[in-house]
Amino acid sequence: MYQNIKTSLLIAALSVSSFIESAVAESRTWTSADGKKVEAIYAGIEGAGATAKVKLKLPDGKLVLYPVARLSEADQLFVKGNLPTGPAALAAEIDKLVFEKQKSSYGKLQQQLASLGSSNLDAAEKLGFHTVLVPET
């Protein structure tokens, strides 16, 4: 009996999840704050806060980013209503943001090292990094 309840709950959860995914994946008319309209599918969000951008998939398949702050109030509410809310989903979003920040920082560091024009070791030391020799085991 416990197994039947567990199976029923799983089926119900999957059904709700499928319903939510199909509702979000449907094309809708998006309106900017200045009244311009475009038909697109909601494909997620990138960033957070004032710099957050909504990902919109256009009918031709192109994926565009548009500032959430420049959407109509109704579309901003739609985006907020589709943000991840569960702990695992929030953790995944945080991981994505941290990874993107690390990737960006690493790229900038590489550019700084290349612009110094000396060996990577000397350049790293000029930037304040110090070499630590670890004895072989």
N, C-alpha and C positions, 0 to 999 in steps of 0.2 A: 504494500500500500504506500509506504514511504517513497518507493521508487516511482510510482505513478504520479504522486504529487510533485516530485522533483522534475519529472519529465514534463508534466503539464506547465509548471512554472517556466521551464526552459523554453518550451514552445511559445508561451505567451510573451516572454521577453524578446525572443527572436522576431515574433510578429510585430511587436511594437517598434523594435529597432528597424525592421524592413519598412514599416510605414513611415517612420521619421526620415529615413534615408531617401525614400521615393518622394516625399514631400519637399525635401530640401533640393533634390536633384531635378525637380521640374523647372522648366523655363518660366521666367516671370519678367514683368516689366520693372526695370529699375529707374528711379528718378533722382536726378541730382538736385542739390539745394536750389539751383537756379532754374529748375524746370525741364532740363533736357532729359530725354528718355532713351533707354536702350533695352533690348530684349536679351536676356542672358540667364545662365544657370549659376546659382551660388556654388562656389567651389572651395570655400573656406576663407580664412583670414590670415594675414601675415602681419607680424608686429603686434604692438600693444599700445594702449593709451592714445595720445594725440597723433601719433604717427601710424596707427593701425591702418591697414589697407585691406579691402575686400577683394577676393579673387573671383573674377567673373569669367565664365566660359561663354564666349560669343557663339552665335549660330554657325560661323565658319570654322569653329574649333579653336580659335585663338584664345589664349588665357591672358586676361588683362588685370592689372592691379589698379584700384581706385581708392582714394582716401575715404575712409568711413565718415570722417567729419564733413565731407562735401556731399554726402548723400542726403536725401530728404529725411525728415524725422521718422516717417513710417519705415523707410528702408533701414535706417539706423537701428530701429527697434527690431526689425526682422533679423539683422545681423546679431544683435545682442541676444536674441532669443535662440539663436543657433550656435552659440559658443559652447565649447565643451564644459561640462559641469561635474562629471565624476572625477574622483581622485586620480585614476589611471589616465584619463584623457587630459586632465590638467597637467599631470607630471610629464606626459608626452609633449605637450605644447611648450612647457618650460624647457625640456631637453632640446627641442628644436631651436628655441630662441638662444639658449646657451651655446649650442653648436654653431649657429650662424655668427654669433658674436666672436667665438673663438676663431672661426675660419677667417673672419674679417680682420681680426687682430693679427693673426699669423701672416696674412697677406701683406699687411702694412709693415710688419717687422721685416719680412723678406725684402720689401721695397727699400726700407731704410738700410738694410745690410748691403744691398746691391749698390745703393747710391754712395756708400762710403768708399768704394773702389779698392778695398784691401781684402785680405783673406777673411773668410767668415769668422775665424777665431778672433783675429784682431778687431774686426768690426763689432763683434758681440761684446768684446771687452770695452770698446769705446762707448757702447750703449749702456754699460753698467753691468753686464753679465760677466761672471767670473768662472773660469775653468776649474773644475775640481777633478783631480786625478783619482780614480778608484783603482786600488790594486787588484790585479787578477787573482782569482781564487783557484 
